[in-house]
Structures are given as C-alpha cells and as structure tokens.
Amino acid sequence: MCMILTIASAVASAAGQMQQASAARAQANYQAQVANNNAIIARQNAERLQQYGDIAADEQAERLKATRGAARARLAANGLLVDDTLGVTATGLQIDLAGEGEYDILKLRDRYAQQVRAAEVQGVNFQAEAGLQSLKASQQSPGMAAVGSLLSSSGKVYGAGKKANWWGGNTSSSNAYGVWP
C-alpha cells in the first residue's frame, strides 16, 4: 500500500510540475505580448511627438514672421528706414528680433527631439523586455518538468518498493554497487 501511495505521490508531483511550467510559459508569453504592445505604443508616441514638434516649430516660425512684419511696420510708421544699412538701429533691431526668433524655434525643436528620443528609447526597452519574456517562455518545458519530478521521486519509489519486496529476492542482498537487491 505504501508503494502505491509513493507512486501516486510521484505522479501527482509530476503533474503539478507540468502545470506550473505550463502556467509559467503562459505568463511569460503574456508578458512578452504586453511588452510588444507597449513597444508599438511607444513608437506611435514618438511619431506623434515628431509631428507635434514640426507643427509647433512651423507655428513659431509663422509668429516670428508676423512679429518681424509688425516691427518693420512700426519702425517705418515712426519714420525710420527699415531697409537701410547694417549700421542703422532699426536694421539692428530687426536682426536681433530674427536671431531671437530663430533661437526660440531651435529650442522648441530640441525640446520635441528629446521627447521623441525618450519615446524611442522606451520602445526599444519594451522590445527588449518582450524578447526576454519570449526567451523565458521558450525555456519552460512542462514535459521536462514532469520528467524531472519523476526522476527526483524515483528514489522514494525504489525505497518503498524495496521495503515492500516488490523487486524480488531477499532485501538484504545487493549487487556489486549496493543499489539493486
């Protein structure tokens, strides 16, 4: 009776190991899919940020043109020559205004470029996580887990069989290695 219980215990343990390995594989596959989806979203975010950055820079360039035009009109309305040589104050003011406006546009483009890069890096990280989870899933083998469990239980089954004298012969005899009766 003890032998039958030992075998039943070994089989139950193997079945449990099989279920655990199957569950671990399913969990890793799920996590890989989640990471893949997150990578797709991160790439879409990067594309959207690039579009927003382009739009923002274009809008800033339009505001700069309008400001420069308004400044030229005001300077001209006050009787200053706006198309004069570089040494004139009105021309210097226009150059400064244009320089500052271009600097603002460059800062705006840089800020969006940093956000795009962060989204791209996030996407790469998610893709790496997906690869890791896929690797974990491929390493889970329910059959091998069950075999390992059965092998680790084989000593108990042998001991119970020896005790029950199922292996035949006298329990006190042994082979040259002291293993089998």
C-alpha positions in Angstrom: 0.0 0.0 0.0 2.9 2.4 0.9 4.4 1.7 -2.6 1.1 2.7 -4.3 0.9 5.9 -2.3 4.5 6.7 -3.1 3.9 6.2 -6.8 0.7 8.2 -6.7 2.5 11.0 -4.9 5.3 11.0 -7.6 2.7 11.1 -10.4 0.8 13.9 -8.6 4.0 15.9 -8.1 4.9 15.4 -11.8 1.5 16.6 -12.8 1.9 19.7 -10.6 5.3 20.5 -12.0 3.8 20.2 -15.5 1.0 22.6 -14.6 3.5 25.1 -13.0 5.7 25.0 -16.1 2.7 25.5 -18.4 1.5 28.4 -16.3 5.0 30.0 -16.3 5.1 29.6 -20.0 1.7 31.2 -20.5 2.6 34.1 -18.1 5.9 34.7 -19.9 4.1 34.7 -23.3 1.5 37.1 -22.0 4.2 39.5 -20.6 6.0 39.3 -24.0 2.8 40.3 -25.8 2.2 43.2 -23.3 5.8 44.4 -23.9 5.3 44.1 -27.7 2.1 46.2 -27.4 3.9 48.8 -25.3 6.7 49.0 -27.8 4.2 49.7 -30.6 2.6 52.4 -28.5 6.0 54.0 -27.7 6.8 54.1 -31.4 3.4 55.7 -32.2 4.1 58.2 -29.4 7.4 59.0 -30.9 5.9 59.6 -34.3 3.1 61.7 -32.8 5.6 63.8 -30.9 7.7 64.4 -34.0 4.5 65.6 -35.8 3.6 67.9 -32.9 7.2 69.2 -32.9 7.1 70.0 -36.6 3.7 71.7 -36.2 4.9 73.8 -33.2 8.1 74.9 -35.0 6.1 75.9 -38.0 3.6 77.9 -35.9 6.6 79.6 -34.1 8.1 80.5 -37.5 4.8 82.0 -38.6 4.6 84.0 -35.3 8.2 85.2 -35.9 7.3 86.3 -39.4 4.3 88.2 -38.1 6.3 89.8 -35.3 9.0 90.8 -37.7 6.5 92.3 -40.1 4.7 94.2 -37.3 8.1 95.5 -36.1 9.1 96.7 -39.6 5.7 98.4 -40.0 6.0 100.2 -36.6 9.6 101.2 -37.3 8.5 102.6 -40.7 5.5 104.3 -39.2 7.9 106.1 -36.9 9.8 107.4 -39.8 12.8 105.1 -39.6 14.3 103.4 -42.6 13.8 99.7 -42.4 15.8 98.6 -45.4 18.9 100.7 -44.6 22.5 99.6 -44.0 23.6 97.4 -41.1 24.8 100.3 -39.0 21.3 101.7 -38.5 19.5 101.0 -35.3 16.3 99.8 -37.0 18.2 97.2 -39.0 20.0 96.0 -35.9 16.7 95.7 -34.1 15.3 93.6 -36.9 18.4 91.4 -37.0 18.2 90.9 -33.2 14.5 90.0 -33.4 15.1 87.5 -36.2 18.0 85.9 -34.2 16.0 85.6 -31.1 13.0 84.1 -33.0 15.2 81.5 -34.7 16.7 80.6 -31.3 13.2 80.1 -29.9 12.4 77.8 -32.9 15.6 75.8 -32.3 14.9 75.4 -28.6 11.4 74.2 -29.5 12.7 71.7 -32.0 15.3 70.4 -29.5 12.7 70.0 -26.7 10.5 67.9 -29.0 13.5 66.0 -30.3 14.4 65.0 -26.7 10.8 63.8 -26.2 10.9 61.8 -29.4 14.2 60.2 -28.4 12.8 59.3 -25.0 9.8 57.6 -26.6 12.0 55.7 -29.0 14.3 54.5 -26.2 11.2 53.4 -24.2 10.1 51.5 -27.3 13.5 49.8 -27.5 13.3 48.9 -23.8 9.8 47.4 -24.3 11.0 45.4 -27.3 14.0 44.1 -25.2 11.6 43.1 -22.4 9.4 41.3 -25.0 12.4 39.3 -26.1 13.4 38.4 -22.6 9.8 37.2 -21.8 9.8 35.2 -25.1 13.1 33.6 -24.0 11.6 32.7 -20.6 8.6 31.2 -22.3 10.7 29.1 -24.6 12.7 27.8 -21.6 9.6 26.4 -19.9 9.1 22.8 -20.7 6.2 21.1 -19.0 7.3 17.7 -20.1 10.8 18.1 -18.8 9.4 19.5 -15.5 7.3 16.3 -15.1 10.3 14.1 -16.0 12.5 15.9 -13.5 9.9 15.5 -10.8 9.5 11.8 -11.6 13.3 11.3 -11.5 13.6 13.1 -8.2 10.8 10.9 -6.8 12.4 7.7 -8.2 14.5 7.1 -5.0 11.4 7.2 -2.9 9.6 4.8 -5.2 12.6 2.5 -5.2 12.8 2.6 -1.4 9.1 1.9 -1.0 9.4 -1.0 -3.5 12.4 -2.4 -1.7 10.6 -2.2 1.6 7.6 -4.0 0.1 9.9 -6.5 -1.5 8.5 -5.8 -5.0 11.8 -6.0 -6.7 12.1 -9.7 -5.8 14.7 -11.6 -4.0 16.0 -11.1 -0.5 16.1 -7.5 0.7 19.4 -8.0 2.3 21.2 -9.0 -0.9 22.7 -6.4 -3.3 24.6 -6.2 -6.5 28.2 -5.1 -6.8 27.2 -1.4 -6.5 25.0 -1.8 -3.5 22.0 -0.4 -5.3 19.7 -3.2 -6.6 18.7 -6.3 -4.5 
